[in-house]
């Protein structure tokens, strides 16, 4: 009967366990009557849980057997140690909390249902021997508090006291409370933290990367800084709770790196565009038939002077040293820097410049053209493809021309006799745009109906029909034949690989339809023009051109934020009447920082939120606060010896040369390094060996050398107060910030930062801002200073 009704429990296992139960409960089995034996036979359990229930019913003198087995139903891997088992079993017990002795006795009583093995710390661990028992005994339970009970309060857990079992499984058992563990530096600084987090449920990739960056022996200081970089504010606060300074937030670059820039040239269609390999020089032909040159690093567009009456086409060499401009209808061609050639007989349909600038190819409407190297070297040719609507060039020993004729793509070698060769003829409509790789083996074509065909070795690689939401309007192909870029009517530019039609990346580059597009010869920069007169450059392969990459932070200063009457708070009263009120408090100060690229950024001192930025001007050298006419300005000094004043009320800069009242630069710098101690006035000075000296301005014999010098040159020094106490802060080329309270001089607090310190400031209410390398870091003082 057991075999027929036990299902997956195992008939021999159930029968054997029940037989053991009968022997244990009926020691004098020979004295049983036939009726009693028949009753026992009729009561044979049919499942393993039934056998367990029969056993537990006979163990009334052992009240902890069921709680212990229920706790073991939650054991993971090889099992649970007895110390953890006792804490978990307490949650399933209806009576007093079981002791370790109670748990041991229960394990002995239930030994037939339990298996044991050895953990990594050589302690014995226990588990149920059959999954059926686990399923039968397991109840919904929150084990988190039981696991961590001996570690102390949540804000000060002693993770060294945790069993290996707890360290392995605490994140799994934590569930929604995993944040308590992942924000606890004591847990994260334990050996093996990365492995424990990696195997836990949930998305912890950012935290894993953070820990890997710390190395094998991280310190609380390093963990706090890394947490601030990752935006894990709670973890940063917990890690720094025993440190004098807590990092609040960091900014890896002053103006966030954007792989795309856009500028408006005019308010009408751009006709042709070209881009150099430097990734920052873009040329375009405007609707007013002039040529514009865009220097991306300066966000500046200038008009090129050209003798061509109507500029319809522009092409440029990779280095930007040779430029060709042509008129579509008049046939004028101008080559910079050589001069002008005039062809009044026929217009021009295409213009190309070789990447090295050696040759220029011009195509006419009748399929003829010229290859021009210099005034003395001009080769004429006739392709015989008078019906061609578009052209492309592959640069070899001789230029190889490719044309879109009807629904096909043709090749014409200029050094070969005969007619053009048709290579591909599967487009659904007339070819409007064609592009080809340098070796001539990969091509892309765009038909009038919007269908895109990409061919490799002149066999179809993929095709894509027009998408109504972004009808294709322009096309370009990288010189290596690996990437094709499509511009659409919605202003979106899309990058594809030539081996798959799946888009690699999309860029909403324009607000209007894309009218022209180009890829630099190195394939790193995409330039596009649109019908609204905007130009855009895009660096889709993580390329950062020189001059556009993030630059080192060179200055930072805390500035007051002026009250602005255009900002209001709306409050709804209890009677439902809406009343309007102005600021009810003084706006908090902000951080103004500058970098070597001339960029300025304004940030919330507490949150790091960016409120304003500018990319104009030369490199910022220093920023100091200055009161003029009862108002506080931020004086910005640049590397070209120009200076301006940043107005916190209007959030604009004004040139100080036209404004009386702005003082001398040296005088302002000296004020930033001057402080009073008692009745004496001192100036902070730095010795070449990295020592910091307080020079008494009245009595030089009373000068003070501060303990704890830098290991190298001191770059920045500031004097001020911290909660009313005189203080000195310095930053050095050794990548450290040192802070002294000088009314009671002792060793400095040393903060390690990622690079030489070129920007430094602190406030009386306990904020410290540091510009180190390309990074801006803000700290907050944690409490009273102790020497």
Secondary structure, DSSP 8 states (H G I E B T S, - for coil): -HHHH-GGG-HHHHHHHHHHHHHHH-TTGGG--HHHHHHHHHT---SHHHHHHHHHHT-TT-THHHHHHHHHTT--TT-EEHHHHHHHHHTT-SSS---HHHHHHHHHHTGGGEEEEE-TTS-EEEEES-HHHHHHH------HHHHHGGG--GGG--GGGS-HHHHHHHHHHHGGGHHHHHT-HHHHTSTTHHHHHHTSSS--HHHHHHHHHH-SS--HHHHHHHHHHTT-HHHHHHHTTTSSEEEEEEESSSS---SEEEEE--SS---EEEE-TTSSEEEEE-TTS-EEEEEGGGTEEEEE--S-SS--EEEE-TTSS-EEEE-TTT-EEEEETTEEEE--SS--SEEEE-TTSS-EEEE-TTSEEEEEEETTEEEEEE-S-TT--EEEEEESSSEEEEEEETTEEEEEETTS-S--EEEE---SS-EEEEEE-TTSSEEEEEETTS-EEEEETTEEEEEE---GGG-EEEEEE-TTSSEEEEEETTSEEEEEETT-SSEEEEEE--SS-EEEEEE-TTS--EEEEETTSEEEEE-TTS---TTTS---EEEEEEE-----TT--EEEE-TTS-EEEE--SS----EEEEEETTS-EEEEETTT--EEEEE--SS-EEEEEEEEETTEEEEEEEETTS-EEEEETTTTEEEEGGGSTT---HHHHHHHHTEEEETTEEEEEEE-TTS-EEEEESS-GGG-EEESS--SS-EEEEEEEEETTEEEEEEEETTSEEEEEETTS----EEEE-SS-EEEEEE-TTSEEEEEETTEEEEEEE-SS---
